[in-house]
Amino acid sequence: MAARAVWEIWSDGVPTRPNQWAQFDAEGRSEWLDLTRVGPYGLQGLSGGTYHLDGQHVTDRSGLLLALGEACSAMAPTTAETWTRCRTT
């Protein structure tokens, strides 16, 4: 079950290394994205500056949202939830 493996990573606190979500399948990435929607994460780093999107692990919508979150704030938990409000076409 992908959720269990994701929760094990998060059990010690908010992940601090980029792309930790990339090891999971679609179900695991979705679970990871769900975890970014809860918690006291402040939006930081969204205005100004240059952001570098590491898209090498993006294979679906959840992966894209997680990568965008990391690019904009150095870690997905702080902004990935913001990107879930974006409409994809």
Buried (B, 14 or more C-beta within 10 A) or exposed (E): EBBEEBEEBBEEEBBEEBBBBBEBEEEBBBBBBBBBEEEEBEEEBEEEEEEEEEEEBBEEBBBBBBBBBBBBBBBBBBBBBBBBEEEEE
